[in-house]
């Protein structure tokens, strides 16, 4: 260690090892100029820290005032070495508290950002899926051999099936059916004789909706029931209507 005086900055910033810190602590007791410089640097660093953290812990002010009331102040003619070391320790403690508060604030910000990004991705995926379904509907409706069949529902409403043999698919339109609770939905079924196969869920609670149904070749009818919004593997309620496909 060629010149211990050059350690002032590193000492204030806690960038010294244990041996250097112990040596500089002893040096502060006998060097008024280094002790004064440490005090000035601590004051500057404290001002910088004040500008760095926008959300200090609410309890910080009370802790600082309490610490000040317990800490002896430097009097004229008294060596400042011990007080400088106390100030360094106190500044490091307060800085650590500010850093911890900043880390928590950043973590909360990152969490909020990730939630927002996930929401955006979900909305984008939903938009892409909706666009894809609209394009598929248009392909079916553009078919020259489109067959249109419909039937009324028990309780109100009409189920219309616009089927395309060439596409092996159809657009199914439910209109005017009674709205349902949010945990219930109208479910479509492709019927082969009396055997149902799930063919899609309409929007939960909605009495008006449209859906694309595929795999219609060889099926006898499209039926609709009311099911839990998550869907059922087999109908759990009475069929409200059935639209023949041939």
N, C-alpha and C positions, 0 to 999 in steps of 0.2 A: 504494500500500500504506500505509494510514493508521496501523496499529499492527502491527508485525511479531510482537509477543508473542502475538497472537491466532491465529497459524498453528501453535501447538504441536500441537493435536489433529489438524489436517489433515496436518501433517508426519509424525506417527507413523503415520497410516493411509495414507500415500503418496497423499494426495488433493491434492497441490500440483503446479503445473507446474514445468518445469525451471528457470525464472528464480526462482520463489519458493523452490525447494529450494536453489539455490545461495546465495541471499541468506540463508536461514535457517541454512544450514551455517556461513556466516561469523558470523552473529549468535550461534550457540551457543558459539563460541569465546570470546565476551566476556560472555555473560549466564549467570551461575550459576543464577538462578532458573528460566530456561527449560530449562536442561540438567537441573536437578533434576526439573522437571515432566515432561520427556520420559522420564526414567528411571522415574517413577512410572506414567505412562501405559503404557509398555512392559510393566511388570510386570503391570498390570491386564489389558492386552490378551492377554498370554501366558496368564494364568489363564483368560480367556474362551475362548481358542483350545483350551486343554486340554479344556474341557467340550464343545467343538463337534464334535471329531472322535473318534469312538469307535475307529477303526482306524488309528493312526499307523504309518508305515513301520517295520519292525523295526530298520532300521539307524539310526533317528533318534537314539536315546539315545547310541549310540557316537559319532555325528558331533557331537552337542552337547558331550559330554565332551571330545572331541578339540579342538574349537574353544575351549572354556573354558581348556584347558591351554595353548593358544597365545596367548590374549588377555590382555594386561596388565590388572591390576585397578587401580581408582582408589585412590590413597593420600591420606591426610590432607593438605590444603593444596594439592593438585594440581587445576588447572582440569579440569572434567569434559567440556568441549565435545567433544573428539575421541573420548572413550570413549562419549559419548552417541550420536554419529554411527555408531560401530562397532556399538553395540548395536542401533540402528535397522536397519542393514544386515543384521546377523545375524538379528534377529527377522523381517524381511521374507523372508529366505531360508528359515527354518524354517517360517514360515507358508505359503509357497508349496509347500513339500514336503507339509505337512499337507493343503492344499487339493488337491494332485494325488492324494494317497492317498484323500481323500474322494470325488473325482470318479471314481476307479477303482472304489471301493466302490459308489457310486451306479450307475455304468454296469453293473456286474455284477448289482446288484439289479434294474435295469430289464430287462436281458437275461433274467434268471430269471423275472421277472414276465411278459414277453412269451411266453416258452416255455410257462409255465403257462397263460396265457390261450389260446394256440393249442391246447394239449392239451384245455382245457375246451371250446373251440369244436368240436374234432374229435369229442369225446365227445357233445356235444349234437347234432351233425349225424348221428352214427351212431344215436343214440337216436331222432331224428325219422324217419330212414329205416326203422329197425326197426318203429316204430309204424305208419308208412305201409304197410309190407308186411303187418303183422298185420291191419290194417284191410282191405286188399285180399283177403287170404286169407279173412277172414270173409265178405266180399261173395260170393266164389266158392262157399264152402261153404254159404251160405244159399240158393243157387239150387235150386229144386224139381226141376229136370231134371239134377241132378248125376250124372255117370257115373263109376263107379269101376272102374279096370282096374289090374292088377298083373302083374309077372313077376319071377322069380328071377334073380339075377346069377351069372355064372360066378365061382366062388370064394367065394360066400356073400353073403347079404343079399337084400333085396327092394326093387324100385322100384315105387311106387304112384303112379298118376296119377288125380287127381280132377278131371275136366274139366267145364266148363260151356259149352255151345254158346252160350247167351245172352250170356255174358261174353267169349267168344272167348279164354278163358284157362283155366288149370288150376293146381291146387296139386300139386306133385310132391314126394313123400316118399321119401327113401332111408333104409332102416333095416337095421341089422345087417351092413353091408358092412365088409370089412376096413379098419382105419385105414391112412392113408398117411403117408409122410414129410411134413414141414412144407412142402417145396417142391413138393408134388404135390397135386392135387385132383380130385374127380370133376366132369366137365363134362357138361352136358345138351345134347342136340341135337334139333331138330325135323327129322324126315325127310320129304322129299317124294320118294317112290320111293326111289332110292339116294342122293339128294342131301341132305347134312346142312346145317343152318343152326345156328350157335351159339345156344343158348337159355338160357345162364346157367351160372355157376360156383357150386359148393357150397363150403362152408368148407374152406380148405386143411387137409389132414391128417385131416379128419373122415370117419367112416364112417356117421354118422347126421346128416341135415340135411333142411331143407325149403326149397323155393323156389317162387316164382310164375313161371309161364311164360305169355307172351302170344302172340297171333298163331297160335293152334292151328287155326283154320278152314282146311280144305283140306289139312292135313298128315296124313300117314299114321301116324306113330308118334313116340314120344319115346324116344331112345336115350341111353346113358351110356357114357363112356370115362374113362380116367385120363389127365390132361394136366398140364403144368406149372401151378403155382398161378396164374400170370398169364393162363392161358387160351390156346387155340389157335384159329386161323381155320378149320382143318380137323382132323379126328381124326388123331392120330399113333399111336394104339394100337388094338388090337382092341376092337370094341363088346362090352361086357360083358352088355348085355341091351337089348331093344327092346320097348316097350309099345305095341301097336296102339291107334290112336285111333278106329277104325271097323271 
